[in-house]
Amino acid sequence: MKRILYLFMALLTFAGCKKEEELNFDDRPEVRMNQSIEEVNTILASSPNGWIATLPTAGGGGYGFYMTFDRANQVVQMAGDLTDESATKIAPSTYRVKANAGAELIFDTYNYISLLSDPNPSSFGGVTGTGLRSDVEFLFERSTADSLILTGKKYRQVLKMVKATAAQKTAYESAQYKTLIDKFKAFFVNNANPFIEVVSGTTTLKVTLTLNSTNSLNSGKRIDLTGVLADGTTIASANMKFAYTINGVSILGDGLIWNGIKFVSMAWKDANTLAIYDSTGKEYIVNNSTVPLVPLHLLFGSKYSGLRSEYKTIYPGTSTAGADILNYFHNGLIPAITGGFAFNYGRIDLDWNIVNKRFLINGRSSQSGPTETGGWVTTSSYTYTVDANGVYKFTQFSAPSGGYVSGPLSRFYTFILNNRVAFDYFSSGGVLYGRMTSVENPAIVMTFLLK
């Protein structure tokens, strides 16, 4: 009996030791979380030369940043490629790391990253209430010896940070960031039809390259490749968001994939030669053509869904007569023209349905400021013919219906029904636009955003 009792006590003692041992090797959740917070704080402060960061937005393009973290004071110094000021002025704000379903980096006072989520469109564009749909709170995902990966808490966009070198730190601090950005912009201003050559089998394809450095919600901070494939008829087009870093252009996400090739970056090969690089490191020199390689009208319904005239914006290349037609809409969102209603935002969208050969005029109006999908839409549709030179003739298929802006659009309707029109490109300030010109009256020219 005593032997049984001793054996029982021994088992209890062993079990107690085992429980204590398990606790030592399997820390409580709060212990593990504190360790994770400590890890992120340590990593952020571990780069003496700061971090080069890139971040796509869910609603707009991509953006680049330079950051240094002062752990003792919880202060981050930041530059960014958003504006000329943000590229030259390194500004302080505060940050903290806290526990919330993992270690979380929070930029808790207003800084350049905050601009991307500013709900007021007058601050940095975007949509009322959501801005460019970006975050200021980022969840820690993983790290390596020289990089840190975090994910936006709400919009799930990846904030990628790579340790900067001493030379890169000096470049950012001496305003060379803006100098580099300006050099890229100048190249695309001075070279209206840039392209690269891509070998496909026995054929060398000329592929148009477009770099949009604006902050436009739907087209800004995007890089695009478009070209005719080896069969001579199929048009392939792809685009991706990008960010400027001190090294050049970083193509975000999974890269820009065109005809099976993944392009990941663009940089200056030398002082005057620009190149784009694929994921294997292969180099493609950016050249310039004297004429556009693919006529614009062939890209409607494929690369471009259509054209857009944004609220009270007359784009470069628009003639006086063309501006009169567009301004009748933009300045006509008032009760006297709409039939009793006032609006503080409106735009014109021209859309192609190439399958059914339909052309749509959509006039959007809103009483709540800029919106991508809200408000009211007035729609009219047209059939069309297009000749070998890309000249269109439109015939009304359905009269304007819905919404409240058939009145403000009346002059545009009249123009479309009474003019044959040709479409071509117009380049200004490094931005590529779509331009509509009347064949019967060439003095009527209207320039639009390509979308």
Number of C-alpha atoms within 10 A of each C-alpha: 6 7 7 9 10 11 12 12 11 12 12 12 11 12 12 12 11 12 10 11 11 11 10 10 8 10 11 10 9 10 10 13 18 14 13 19 20 14 14 20 20 12 17 22 17 18 18 15 19 25 27 25 24 24 26 27 23 16 18 24 27 27 25 25 25 29 24 24 25 17 15 7 10 15 17 22 17 23 28 30 24 23 15 15 14 19 25 19 18 20 15 18 16 17 21 17 21 19 14 11 9 16 23 23 25 17 22 14 12 14 20 20 20 17 21 27 24 23 19 17 19 11 12 20 20 27 23 17 16 16 25 27 20 25 25 20 20 24 24 23 14 11 16 9 9 13 18 20 17 22 21 20 19 14 15 16 19 20 23 19 23 19 23 23 15 11 10 21 20 13 17 25 16 14 19 16 25 24 16 21 20 13 14 21 18 13 16 23 16 14 16 21 20 23 24 21 16 17 10 11 8 7 12 13 18 20 23 23 20 20 23 21 26 17 20 17 18 16 22 18 24 23 22 20 22 22 25 17 18 15 8 9 9 10 16 16 19 14 20 22 25 30 26 28 24 24 16 19 22 22 26 24 15 10 19 24 18 18 15 7 14 16 25 22 23 23 20 18 12 8 6 8 12 18 17 21 18 17 14 10 11 10 18 17 18 19 17 18 14 9 10 15 16 15 14 18 18 12 16 18 15 14 19 17 17 22 22 20 22 18 20 15 13 19 19 16 20 21 17 12 14 21 18 17 21 26 17 18 27 25 15 19 25 18 12 12 20 19 14 10 13 17 20 15 19 26 22 24 19 18 20 20 15 12 7 8 12 18 21 20 24 25 25 24 27 22 15 13 18 24 20 12 10 13 17 17 23 19 19 19 21 19 17 14 13 14 9 6 10 16 16 21 18 19 16 17 14 12 12 23 14 13 17 25 30 24 19 24 26 15 16 19 18 11 15 18 13 13 17 18 23 21 20 15 19 19 18 14 14 20 21 20 20 23 24 21 22 21 15 11 12 13 14 21 22 25 26 26 20 22 17
